[in-house]
Each structure stands twice: as structure tokens, then as C-alpha cells.
Amino acid sequence: MKYLKQLKNIYFIILGVFILTFIISAALAYYTPYSARASIEYSLYPIYSEVNGKITEILIDDGEWVEPGAPLFKVDDKKLKLKLEELTYQYKDQQNQLKAMDYKIMEAKKQLLEAKITLHYTKINYVRYKELYLEELIAKVEFEDWQLKYKLSQKKVEAVEFMVNSLIEKRGEKSSDNEILKSIKTQIELVKKDLKDTVVRSHFSGYLSMHQLFKGQMVNTSTSYGYIYNKDNLNIYVDYMEKSLNNFKSGQEALIIFDSVPGKIFKGSIDKTVSIMQSGYTSPDKLYTIEKDTRWIRASGRVRVKIVLNEELSEGINISSGSKGAVTIINSNHKILSKIAWVWIKLMSFANYIY
């Protein structure tokens, strides 16, 4: 009877411990959630070429630190140089043609001036002979002769004016306005830009990752050929159950451990909760689908949270993009739960030594 009573007490103690552990675990998961589903990503800046061609030279070693403007690799520029020479020749040839056209315009304007002077004196004689004809002092044939001369002078002025305007329109108001010349000049500027872009440069500061590039490789403008990353732009993305979402707010403290740095806890904070997930979006070119789930109780929904570090990584710490880690969120309104969460993640940080 005595042993039965002792067993009964032990049973209730175990049951109480189990219930208390369950309650604490549920509270921790709700208010100070822990997740080992954390992955590390750097803000990556793509390396790409703005011209198509073959790599003729790699100008820097993979993994080196680069500053904005640093040359990375060079693309073959022979065709572009030949194109520039051809366009430069066309441009000079067009300029010579325009100089000849300028001379033609000058001669045409001289002819126009002469035609206008002739028209002026012809008009005077036409008016004089018309008055004499009306007074019947001269024969009709003499009046008609000057009338014809006057009309021909008018036609000549019109013809020469048309010729001058046509030449000016073809050339432009000035040589630099010529459409052909402007077109060639635009092409020259584009080729010069492409020639400049044959040396691919860094647009950001950071470490270089382009180990897949080699001399002789063909590159095009639609593909990135490496990345530049900076340890100062390290982000942690962690998946939490949706039930904890209401307890998250931007700037809330987070404790982080990395698999590659066992035994150490890093401080961070919540940056934002990712609002759109692939599972919650249906592409316009696809039909809706129903997921098959044969389990009686479905898995809890999860949401992705972005965590940022609030401290700088020392030089000896090497964390790769894609590395794994764990994160627990600290809740200032629940200090006891937060202390338990700290103890738990500290234990997990030491567990990284053996796991």
C-alpha cells in the first residue's frame, strides 16, 4: 500500500512536470519563438557585361575586395574598333559632301540675288511699257514682249528660290543639323560607349565572386557572370509558425547563432515579415491547383521573417551565403520566457560543436 501511494505521487509529479513543460513550451513558441530554419543571404550585386563578345582578359582574382570602378574583365573590342573607324570615315566623307553643298548653296543664293535684281528692273520696264500701251503710244507686240520677260523673271526667281530651299533642307539650316551627319554621329557615340563598356567594371564595393569566368568565354548582355557581396549587407531569413506573427514587430530584438560559429550568440533585430510567398501566388498563365494532404492534422503554416545583424562580424568569422543558423525572438513583455529562450539558444550554440 505504501509503495502504491509512492508510485501514485511519482505519477502525479511526472504528469505535473509534463503539463508544466507543455505549457512553458507552448508559451515559448508563441511569445519567444525559436527556429533552426534560418538561412544566411548576402545582398548580392550582379556582374554583367553591357556588350556581347569573348573575354580576352581577366583583370582581377576571384575573392578579392573591389571598389566601385575597379576593372574586372575585358571583352574583345576588335570589331568595335573597326566599326568606329568605318563610321569616322563616313562622318568625314559626309562633312566633305556638306562643304560641297555649302558651296552650291552659296552659288544658288548668288543666282537668286541676280534673278531678283533682273526681276526688279524687268518689272520697272513692264510697268512703263504697260502705261505706254494703255495710252496707245506703242504697239501691242512691244508690250507683250516685256510682259513675257516679266513673267519669265518671276518664274526664274521662284525656281532659284526652290533650289536654294531644297539644298538648305537637305543640308539643314547649318551643316551640324544635317540628318545623315547626326545619324552617323549618334552611331559613333554608341560605338564609343560600347568600346568603353568592353572593360567590365564593379559598380559596388565588396568581395568578388566570379570563379566560373575564364578567358575565351563568350558573354552576352542578358546573363550575370558573378556577384559582389559585402559582409555588412548580411541578412538572415528564418521561418516561423504563423501563430507567432502577432507578437512580431519591426526592430524587436533577436538572438542568432550560426552553424559555422559554434558557442557564440549574435544580436540582431526583426527587419520585416515577408508579405508574399510563392505558395500564395498563382501565375496568370497557370490554373488554380488544390494541394493533396492525406494527414488528419495539417502542418502549421509558416511565415518568413527577415532578421538583420546589429553588430559587425569580426575578420576571423567567415560566413558564406547560404549558410544555416537558428534564431530566437526576445519579447520584452515576457522577461522570464525571454531568459529561458536565451538559455535554450545558448545550449544550441554549444550543440553546434558536435552536430
HUCORVEN-V778419 format. One record per pair of residues at least 24 apart in sequence whose C-alpha atoms are under 10 Angstrom apart, sorted by the first residue. I is the first residue (numbers start at 1). J is the second residue. If there is no record, write none. Layout:
i=I j=J
i=I j=J
This chain:
i=24 j=337
i=24 j=340
i=25 j=337
i=27 j=334
i=27 j=337
i=28 j=244
i=28 j=328
i=28 j=329
i=28 j=330
i=28 j=331
i=28 j=334
i=28 j=336
i=28 j=337
i=28 j=338
i=28 j=340
i=28 j=341
i=29 j=240
i=29 j=241
i=29 j=243
i=29 j=244
i=29 j=328
i=29 j=329
i=29 j=337
i=29 j=341
i=30 j=241
i=30 j=242
i=30 j=243
i=30 j=244
i=30 j=245
i=30 j=246
i=30 j=247
i=31 j=243
i=31 j=244
i=31 j=245
i=31 j=246
i=31 j=247
i=31 j=248
i=31 j=329
i=31 j=330
i=31 j=331
i=31 j=332
i=31 j=333
i=31 j=334
i=31 j=337
i=31 j=338
i=31 j=341
i=32 j=244
i=32 j=247
i=32 j=248
i=32 j=254
i=32 j=328
i=32 j=329
i=32 j=330
i=32 j=331
i=32 j=332
i=32 j=334
i=32 j=335
i=32 j=337
i=32 j=338
i=32 j=339
i=32 j=340
i=32 j=341
i=32 j=342
i=33 j=240
i=33 j=241
i=33 j=243
i=33 j=244
i=33 j=245
i=33 j=247
i=33 j=248
i=33 j=254
i=33 j=327
i=33 j=328
i=33 j=329
i=33 j=330
i=33 j=331
i=33 j=337
i=33 j=338
i=33 j=341
i=34 j=238
i=34 j=239
i=34 j=240
i=34 j=241
i=34 j=254
i=34 j=255
i=34 j=256
i=34 j=326
i=34 j=327
i=34 j=328
i=34 j=329
i=34 j=330
i=34 j=341
i=34 j=342
i=34 j=344
i=34 j=345
i=35 j=238
i=35 j=239
i=35 j=240
i=35 j=241
i=35 j=256
i=35 j=325
i=35 j=326
i=35 j=327
i=35 j=328
i=35 j=329
i=35 j=345
i=36 j=238
i=36 j=239
i=36 j=240
i=36 j=256
i=36 j=257
i=36 j=258
i=36 j=259
i=36 j=324
i=36 j=325
i=36 j=326
i=36 j=327
i=36 j=328
i=36 j=345
i=36 j=348
i=37 j=237
i=37 j=238
i=37 j=239
i=37 j=240
i=37 j=304
i=37 j=324
i=37 j=325
i=37 j=326
i=37 j=327
i=38 j=236
i=38 j=237
i=38 j=238
i=38 j=239
i=38 j=240
i=38 j=256
i=38 j=257
i=38 j=258
i=38 j=304
i=38 j=305
i=38 j=306
i=38 j=307
i=38 j=322
i=38 j=323
i=38 j=324
i=38 j=325
i=38 j=326
i=38 j=327
i=39 j=235
i=39 j=236
i=39 j=237
i=39 j=238
i=39 j=239
i=39 j=258
i=39 j=306
i=39 j=321
i=39 j=322
i=39 j=323
i=39 j=324
i=39 j=325
i=39 j=326
i=39 j=327
i=40 j=234
i=40 j=235
i=40 j=236
i=40 j=237
i=40 j=238
i=40 j=258
i=40 j=306
i=40 j=307
i=40 j=319
i=40 j=320
i=40 j=321
i=40 j=322
i=40 j=323
i=40 j=324
i=40 j=325
i=41 j=229
i=41 j=231
i=41 j=233
i=41 j=234
i=41 j=235
i=41 j=236
i=41 j=237
i=41 j=319
i=41 j=320
i=41 j=321
i=41 j=322
i=41 j=323
i=41 j=324
i=42 j=228
i=42 j=229
i=42 j=230
i=42 j=231
i=42 j=232
i=42 j=233
i=42 j=234
i=42 j=235
i=42 j=236
i=42 j=319
i=42 j=320
i=42 j=321
i=42 j=322
i=43 j=227
i=43 j=228
i=43 j=229
i=43 j=230
i=43 j=231
i=43 j=232
i=43 j=233
i=43 j=234
i=43 j=235
i=43 j=321
i=44 j=204
i=44 j=206
i=44 j=207
i=44 j=209
i=44 j=226
i=44 j=227
i=44 j=228
i=44 j=229
i=44 j=230
i=44 j=233
i=44 j=234
i=44 j=321
i=45 j=202
i=45 j=203
i=45 j=204
i=45 j=205
i=45 j=206
i=45 j=208
i=45 j=224
i=45 j=226
i=45 j=227
i=45 j=228
i=45 j=229
i=45 j=230
i=46 j=202
i=46 j=203
i=46 j=204
i=46 j=209
i=46 j=210
i=46 j=223
i=46 j=224
i=46 j=225
i=46 j=226
i=46 j=227
i=46 j=228
i=46 j=229
i=47 j=72
i=47 j=200
i=47 j=201
i=47 j=202
i=47 j=203
i=47 j=204
i=47 j=208
i=47 j=209
i=47 j=210
i=47 j=223
i=47 j=224
i=47 j=225
i=47 j=226
i=47 j=227
i=47 j=228
i=48 j=200
i=48 j=201
i=48 j=202
i=48 j=219
i=48 j=220
i=48 j=221
i=48 j=222
i=48 j=223
i=48 j=224
i=48 j=225
i=48 j=226
i=48 j=227
i=49 j=73
i=49 j=74
i=49 j=75
i=49 j=197
i=49 j=198
i=49 j=199
i=49 j=200
i=49 j=201
i=49 j=219
i=49 j=220
i=49 j=221
i=49 j=222
i=49 j=223
i=49 j=224
i=49 j=225
i=50 j=75
i=50 j=193
i=50 j=194
i=50 j=196
i=50 j=197
i=50 j=198
i=50 j=199
i=50 j=200
i=50 j=219
i=50 j=220
i=50 j=221
i=50 j=222
i=50 j=223
i=51 j=75
i=51 j=76
i=51 j=77
i=51 j=193
i=51 j=194
i=51 j=195
i=51 j=196
i=51 j=197
i=51 j=198
i=51 j=199
i=51 j=200
i=51 j=219
i=51 j=220
i=51 j=221
i=51 j=222
i=52 j=76
i=52 j=77
i=52 j=194
i=52 j=198
i=52 j=218
i=52 j=219
i=52 j=220
i=52 j=221
i=52 j=222
i=53 j=77
i=53 j=79
i=53 j=198
i=53 j=216
i=53 j=217
i=53 j=218
i=53 j=219
i=53 j=220
i=53 j=221
i=54 j=198
i=54 j=214
i=54 j=215
i=54 j=216
i=54 j=217
i=54 j=218
i=54 j=219
i=54 j=220
i=55 j=198
i=55 j=199
i=55 j=213
i=55 j=214
i=55 j=215
i=55 j=216
i=55 j=217
i=55 j=218
i=55 j=219
i=56 j=198
i=56 j=214
i=56 j=215
i=56 j=216
i=56 j=217
i=56 j=218
i=57 j=199
i=57 j=214
i=57 j=215
i=57 j=216
i=57 j=217
i=58 j=199
i=58 j=200
i=58 j=213
i=58 j=214
i=58 j=215
i=58 j=216
i=59 j=199
i=59 j=200
i=59 j=201
i=60 j=208
i=60 j=210
i=61 j=208
i=61 j=209
i=61 j=210
i=61 j=211
i=62 j=207
i=62 j=208
i=62 j=209
i=62 j=210
i=62 j=211
i=62 j=212
i=62 j=213
i=62 j=226
i=63 j=206
i=63 j=207
i=63 j=208
i=63 j=209
i=63 j=210
i=63 j=211
i=63 j=228
i=63 j=229
i=64 j=206
i=64 j=207
i=64 j=208
i=64 j=209
i=64 j=228
i=65 j=205
i=65 j=206
i=65 j=207
i=65 j=208
i=65 j=209
i=65 j=228
i=65 j=229
i=65 j=230
i=66 j=201
i=66 j=202
i=66 j=203
i=66 j=204
i=66 j=205
i=66 j=206
i=66 j=207
i=66 j=208
i=66 j=228
i=66 j=229
i=67 j=201
i=67 j=202
i=67 j=203
i=67 j=204
i=67 j=205
i=67 j=206
i=67 j=207
i=67 j=208
i=68 j=201
i=68 j=202
i=68 j=203
i=68 j=204
i=68 j=205
i=68 j=206
i=69 j=200
i=69 j=201
i=69 j=202
i=69 j=203
i=69 j=204
i=69 j=205
i=70 j=199
i=70 j=200
i=70 j=201
i=70 j=202
i=70 j=203
i=70 j=204
i=70 j=205
i=71 j=199
i=71 j=200
i=71 j=201
i=71 j=202
i=71 j=203
i=72 j=199
i=72 j=200
i=72 j=201
i=72 j=202
i=72 j=208
i=72 j=210
i=73 j=198
i=73 j=199
i=73 j=200
i=73 j=201
i=73 j=202
i=73 j=213
i=73 j=214
i=73 j=215
i=74 j=197
i=74 j=198
i=74 j=199
i=74 j=200
i=74 j=201
i=74 j=215
i=75 j=195
i=75 j=197
i=75 j=198
i=75 j=199
i=75 j=200
i=75 j=215
i=75 j=216
i=75 j=217
i=75 j=218
i=75 j=219
i=76 j=195
i=76 j=198
i=76 j=199
i=76 j=216
i=76 j=218
i=77 j=194
i=77 j=195
i=77 j=196
i=77 j=197
i=77 j=198
i=77 j=199
i=78 j=195
i=79 j=195
i=80 j=191
i=80 j=192
i=80 j=194
i=80 j=195
i=80 j=198
i=81 j=191
i=81 j=192
i=81 j=194
i=81 j=195
i=83 j=187
i=83 j=188
i=83 j=191
i=83 j=192
i=84 j=187
i=84 j=188
i=84 j=189
i=84 j=190
i=84 j=191
i=84 j=192
i=84 j=195
i=85 j=188
i=86 j=188
i=87 j=184
i=87 j=185
i=87 j=187
i=87 j=188
i=87 j=191
i=88 j=184
i=88 j=185
i=88 j=187
i=88 j=188
i=89 j=184
i=90 j=180
i=90 j=181
i=90 j=184
i=90 j=185
i=91 j=180
i=91 j=181
i=91 j=182
i=91 j=183
i=91 j=184
i=91 j=185
i=91 j=188
i=92 j=181
i=92 j=184
i=93 j=181
i=94 j=175
i=94 j=178
i=94 j=180
i=94 j=181
i=94 j=184
i=95 j=175
i=95 j=176
i=95 j=178
i=95 j=180
i=95 j=181
i=97 j=171
i=97 j=175
i=98 j=170
i=98 j=171
i=98 j=172
i=98 j=174
i=98 j=175
i=98 j=176
i=98 j=178
i=98 j=181
i=99 j=171
i=99 j=175
i=101 j=167
i=101 j=168
i=101 j=170
i=101 j=171
i=101 j=175
i=102 j=167
i=102 j=168
i=102 j=171
i=102 j=174
i=102 j=175
i=104 j=163
i=104 j=164
i=104 j=167
i=104 j=168
i=105 j=163
i=105 j=164
i=105 j=165
i=105 j=166
i=105 j=167
i=105 j=168
i=105 j=171
i=106 j=164
i=107 j=164
i=108 j=160
i=108 j=161
i=108 j=162
i=108 j=163
i=108 j=164
i=108 j=165
i=108 j=167
i=109 j=160
i=109 j=161
i=109 j=163
i=109 j=164
i=109 j=165
i=110 j=160
i=110 j=164
i=111 j=156
i=111 j=157
i=111 j=160
i=111 j=161
i=111 j=164
i=112 j=156
i=112 j=157
i=112 j=158
i=112 j=159
i=112 j=160
i=112 j=161
i=112 j=162
i=112 j=163
i=112 j=164
i=113 j=157
i=113 j=160
i=113 j=161
i=114 j=157
i=115 j=153
i=115 j=154
i=115 j=155
i=115 j=156
i=115 j=157
i=115 j=158
i=115 j=159
i=115 j=160
i=115 j=161
i=116 j=153
i=116 j=154
i=116 j=156
i=116 j=157
i=116 j=158
i=116 j=160
i=116 j=161
i=117 j=153
i=117 j=157
i=118 j=149
i=118 j=150
i=118 j=153
i=118 j=154
i=118 j=156
i=118 j=157
i=119 j=149
i=119 j=150
i=119 j=151
i=119 j=152
i=119 j=153
i=119 j=154
i=119 j=155
i=119 j=156
i=119 j=157
i=120 j=150
i=120 j=153
i=120 j=154
i=121 j=150
i=121 j=153
i=122 j=146
i=122 j=147
i=122 j=148
i=122 j=149
i=122 j=150
i=122 j=151
i=122 j=152
i=122 j=153
i=122 j=154
i=123 j=147
i=123 j=149
i=123 j=150
i=123 j=151
i=123 j=153
i=123 j=154
i=124 j=150
i=125 j=149
i=125 j=150
i=126 j=150
i=126 j=151
i=202 j=227
i=202 j=228
i=203 j=228
i=204 j=228
i=204 j=229
i=204 j=230
i=205 j=229
i=205 j=230
i=206 j=230
i=206 j=231
i=206 j=232
i=206 j=233
i=207 j=231
i=229 j=321
i=231 j=312
i=231 j=313
i=231 j=314
i=231 j=315
i=231 j=318
i=231 j=319
i=231 j=320
i=231 j=321
i=232 j=308
i=232 j=309
i=232 j=311
i=232 j=312
i=232 j=313
i=233 j=308
i=233 j=309
i=234 j=307
i=234 j=308
i=234 j=309
i=234 j=312
i=234 j=313
i=234 j=319
i=234 j=320
i=234 j=321
i=235 j=268
i=235 j=271
i=235 j=306
i=235 j=307
i=235 j=308
i=235 j=309
i=235 j=321
i=236 j=268
i=236 j=269
i=236 j=270
i=236 j=271
i=236 j=305
i=236 j=306
i=236 j=307
i=236 j=308
i=236 j=309
i=236 j=321
i=236 j=322
i=236 j=323
i=236 j=324
i=236 j=325
i=236 j=326
i=236 j=327
i=237 j=270
i=237 j=272
i=237 j=273
i=237 j=274
i=237 j=304
i=237 j=305
i=237 j=306
i=237 j=307
i=237 j=308
i=237 j=324
i=237 j=325
i=237 j=326
i=237 j=327
i=238 j=273
i=238 j=302
i=238 j=303
i=238 j=304
i=238 j=305
i=238 j=306
i=238 j=307
i=238 j=324
i=238 j=325
i=238 j=326
i=238 j=327
i=238 j=328
i=239 j=273
i=239 j=274
i=239 j=301
i=239 j=302
i=239 j=303
i=239 j=304
i=239 j=305
i=239 j=306
i=239 j=326
i=239 j=327
i=240 j=300
i=240 j=301
i=240 j=302
i=240 j=303
i=240 j=304
i=240 j=305
i=240 j=327
i=240 j=328
i=241 j=299
i=241 j=300
i=241 j=301
i=241 j=302
i=241 j=303
i=241 j=304
i=242 j=300
i=242 j=301
i=242 j=302
i=242 j=303
i=242 j=304
i=243 j=300
i=243 j=301
i=243 j=302
i=243 j=303
i=244 j=302
i=244 j=303
i=244 j=329
i=245 j=273
i=245 j=302
i=245 j=303
i=245 j=304
i=245 j=305
i=247 j=329
i=247 j=331
i=248 j=272
i=248 j=273
i=248 j=305
i=248 j=329
i=248 j=330
i=248 j=331
i=249 j=273
i=250 j=306
i=250 j=307
i=251 j=307
i=251 j=308
i=252 j=307
i=252 j=329
i=252 j=330
i=252 j=331
i=252 j=332
i=253 j=307
i=253 j=308
i=253 j=310
i=253 j=328
i=253 j=329
i=253 j=330
i=253 j=331
i=253 j=332
i=254 j=307
i=254 j=308
i=254 j=309
i=254 j=310
i=254 j=327
i=254 j=328
i=254 j=329
i=254 j=330
i=254 j=331
i=254 j=342
i=255 j=307
i=255 j=309
i=255 j=326
i=255 j=327
i=255 j=328
i=255 j=329
i=255 j=330
i=255 j=341
i=255 j=342
i=255 j=345
i=255 j=346
i=256 j=307
i=256 j=308
i=256 j=309
i=256 j=325
i=256 j=326
i=256 j=327
i=256 j=328
i=256 j=329
i=256 j=345
i=256 j=346
i=256 j=349
i=257 j=324
i=257 j=325
i=257 j=326
i=257 j=327
i=257 j=328
i=257 j=345
i=257 j=346
i=257 j=348
i=257 j=349
i=257 j=350
i=257 j=352
i=258 j=319
i=258 j=323
i=258 j=324
i=258 j=325
i=258 j=326
i=258 j=327
i=258 j=349
i=258 j=352
i=259 j=319
i=259 j=323
i=259 j=324
i=259 j=325
i=259 j=326
i=259 j=348
i=259 j=349
i=259 j=350
i=259 j=351
i=259 j=352
i=259 j=353
i=259 j=355
i=260 j=317
i=260 j=318
i=260 j=319
i=260 j=320
i=260 j=323
i=260 j=324
i=260 j=325
i=260 j=352
i=260 j=353
i=261 j=317
i=261 j=318
i=261 j=319
i=261 j=325
i=261 j=349
i=261 j=350
i=261 j=352
i=261 j=353
i=262 j=325
i=262 j=346
i=262 j=348
i=262 j=349
i=262 j=350
i=262 j=351
i=262 j=352
i=262 j=353
i=262 j=354
i=262 j=355
i=263 j=345
i=263 j=346
i=263 j=347
i=263 j=348
i=263 j=349
i=263 j=350
i=263 j=351
i=263 j=352
i=263 j=353
i=264 j=345
i=264 j=346
i=264 j=348
i=264 j=349
i=264 j=350
i=264 j=352
i=265 j=326
i=265 j=327
i=265 j=342
i=265 j=345
i=265 j=346
i=265 j=348
i=265 j=349
i=265 j=350
i=266 j=309
i=266 j=310
i=266 j=311
i=266 j=312
i=266 j=313
i=266 j=327
i=267 j=307
i=267 j=308
i=267 j=309
i=267 j=310
i=267 j=311
i=267 j=312
i=267 j=327
i=268 j=307
i=268 j=308
i=268 j=309
i=268 j=310
i=268 j=311
i=268 j=327
i=268 j=328
i=268 j=329
i=269 j=306
i=269 j=307
i=269 j=308
i=269 j=309
i=269 j=310
i=269 j=329
i=269 j=330
i=270 j=305
i=270 j=306
i=270 j=307
i=270 j=308
i=270 j=309
i=270 j=329
i=271 j=305
i=271 j=306
i=271 j=307
i=271 j=308
i=271 j=309
i=272 j=304
i=272 j=305
i=272 j=306
i=272 j=307
i=272 j=308
i=273 j=303
i=273 j=304
i=273 j=305
i=273 j=306
i=273 j=307
i=274 j=303
i=274 j=304
i=274 j=305
i=274 j=306
i=275 j=303
i=275 j=304
i=275 j=305
i=276 j=303
i=276 j=304
i=277 j=303
i=277 j=304
i=325 j=349
i=325 j=352
